[in-house]
Amino acid sequence: MTNMLHATNVHKQFGDKQQQHTALRGIELKVDTGEFVGIMGPSGAGKTTLLNVISTIDQPTSGEVFINGQNIVGLSEKELSRFRREQLGFIFQDYNLLNALTVRENIALPLALARLNAREIEQRVYDTSLKLGIQDLLDKYPYQISGGQKQRCAASRALVTQPKLIFADEPTGALDSTSATGLLDQLKTINEQDGATILMVTHDAFAASYCQRIAIIKDGEVFKEIQKGSSTRKQFFDRILQTMAEVGGADHDLV
């Protein structure tokens, strides 16, 4: 199994010498191709900072981050922009949809920016919407659909470029339990059937139970990793809750 992501000895500091805050302390993290990995930890542990650094949104103070064999540290903004467009997909808690565009146009946007031809864009948008179960919503606008449907639209937009690595930042945070379960089921299916590599930051043990492995972050370091292995999702959920009780910061009941 090859590494899709390898972050090594990653540090991140904010502020100046007089008032300096260390958010990440020598983080080591690997994600294999085709893995579905979760990042958890209490508030202020460094989860968001870590996600920003390894997803090219921010630069580490020191250390290296390899994605699909490419060291992204030190790339120019132009190079990073191209790398994001060609290699990465992002799913955010607040959807980040454009209300002036239809669902179809929102999903197609990254393909249009990449200047694919119209026929290929149309086919990719339809195929991706079919996987997420929103093919009947393509001509609606974001304000006409539910929160769960919006998030599946956002997931479709992330997947339509066929990215090497998908970053999901609290993707179920704004959803009710039914919508959250639906989205997680879809992500799990895409991971298992299409071999998509997914890295998800979440505070929710229910969402985390869909992952194959969880990295627990505490005080800017990887405190512990939990492998699902042959456990049932309920057993894995219980182990996640038990581990998070040691560090604080998980919620949600398994439904």
VENBEL-V96073 format. One record per residue. N is the residue number from 1. RES is the residue in one small letter. SS is DSSP state (H for helix, E for strand, L for the rest). Layout:
# VENBEL-V96073
N&RES&SS  N&RES&SS
This chain:
# VENBEL-V96073
1&m&L  2&t&L  3&n&E  4&m&E  5&l&E  6&h&E  7&a&E  8&t&E  9&n&E  10&v&E  11&h&E  12&k&E  13&q&E  14&f&E  15&g&E  16&d&L  17&k&L  18&q&L  19&q&L  20&q&E  21&h&E  22&t&E  23&a&E  24&l&E  25&r&E  26&g&E  27&i&E  28&e&E  29&l&E  30&k&E  31&v&E  32&d&E  33&t&L  34&g&L  35&e&L  36&f&E  37&v&E  38&g&E  39&i&E  40&m&E  41&g&L  42&p&L  43&s&L  44&g&L  45&a&L  46&g&L  47&k&H  48&t&H  49&t&H  50&l&H  51&l&H  52&n&H  53&v&H  54&i&H  55&s&L  56&t&L  57&i&L  58&d&L  59&q&L  60&p&L  61&t&L  62&s&E  63&g&E  64&e&E  65&v&E  66&f&E  67&i&E  68&n&L  69&g&L  70&q&E  71&n&E  72&i&L  73&v&L  74&g&L  75&l&L  76&s&L  77&e&H  78&k&H  79&e&H  80&l&H  81&s&H  82&r&H  83&f&H  84&r&H  85&r&H  86&e&H  87&q&H  88&l&E  89&g&E  90&f&E  91&i&E  92&f&E  93&q&L  94&d&L  95&y&L  96&n&L  97&l&L  98&l&L  99&n&L  100&a&L  101&l&L  102&t&E  103&v&H  104&r&H  105&e&H  106&n&H  107&i&H  108&a&H  109&l&H  110&p&H  111&l&H  112&a&H  113&l&H  114&a&L  115&r&L  116&l&L  117&n&L  118&a&H  119&r&H  120&e&H  121&i&H  122&e&H  123&q&H  124&r&H  125&v&H  126&y&H  127&d&H  128&t&H  129&s&H  130&l&H  131&k&H  132&l&L  133&g&L  134&i&L  135&q&H  136&d&H  137&l&H  138&l&L  139&d&L  140&k&L  141&y&E  142&p&H  143&y&H  144&q&H  145&i&L  146&s&L  147&g&H  148&g&H  149&q&H  150&k&H  151&q&H  152&r&H  153&c&H  154&a&H  155&a&H  156&s&H  157&r&H  158&a&H  159&l&H  160&v&L  161&t&L  162&q&L  163&p&L  164&k&L  165&l&E  166&i&E  167&f&E  168&a&E  169&d&E  170&e&L  171&p&L  172&t&L  173&g&L  174&a&L  175&l&L  176&d&L  177&s&H  178&t&H  179&s&H  180&a&H  181&t&H  182&g&H  183&l&H  184&l&H  185&d&H  186&q&H  187&l&H  188&k&H  189&t&H  190&i&H  191&n&H  192&e&H  193&q&H  194&d&H  195&g&L  196&a&L  197&t&E  198&i&E  199&l&E  200&m&E  201&v&E  202&t&L  203&h&L  204&d&E  205&a&H  206&f&H  207&a&H  208&a&H  209&s&L  210&y&L  211&c&L  212&q&L  213&r&E  214&i&E  215&a&E  216&i&E  217&i&E  218&k&E  219&d&L  220&g&L  221&e&E  222&v&E  223&f&E  224&k&E  225&e&E  226&i&E  227&q&E  228&k&L  229&g&L  230&s&L  231&s&L  232&t&L  233&r&H  234&k&H  235&q&H  236&f&H  237&f&H  238&d&H  239&r&H  240&i&H  241&l&H  242&q&H  243&t&H  244&m&H  245&a&H  246&e&H  247&v&H  248&g&L  249&g&L  250&a&L  251&d&E  252&h&L  253&d&L  254&l&L  255&v&L
